[in-house]
Amino acid sequence: MSTQHTSEAEQQSPGPWFRERPPLTVGASAAMFMAVFVVRLFFGDASDALLILLVFPISLLALTFGTRVGLVAGLVAACLIGLWAWIDGVNLSLMGWLSRIGPLLFLGVLVGDAADRLKRADEERQCLAIAQLRHRQAVQVNDSLIQGMASAKWSLESGRPDTAATTLEETIATGQRLVSDGLRAADADTPRRHGALAG
């Protein structure tokens, strides 16, 4: 029983704030994009590496939403770099563009892919935990119901109908409790499964 409670507690434990609050994550990332862009536009010169700070909103979005959004975040950063170069009249060579934009795009894809893999691994872990719970419930059904009915049958064959009736009543009550527990567990699993499908 304690193992079951531990498993359910692990499944219901809150995740990182940026996954629990996607709108806040998007807002914080947008604020970081704009802050880095404004600071780069009005402070420093072309030799400064302020735009490298764009790795923070890219990583945050990629960790939260996965590969596709990570790539989009990298493209947003590339557009901001292009806008900065156009406003300040900075002429960059091909290598200059690649050295600034390439790592940001690669970072968005790499971190997003890692986040997707972690999410799939977590979903598989939850499915395994549910399967183990079902196995324990099946074992409990065997131990409680089948053995109870076998004991009632043995009492009847031994000429003790009162004992058999008492055993059957206890077995029926146990069966009702197990069914109720199973239904509650199924109801608790339904929102998590819908959330996994939606993700």
Summary of the structure (lengths in Angstrom):
residues: 199
radius of gyration: 29.2
end to end distance: 30.7
largest distance: 101.9
contacts: 546
relative contact order: 0.08
helix: 88%
strand: 0%
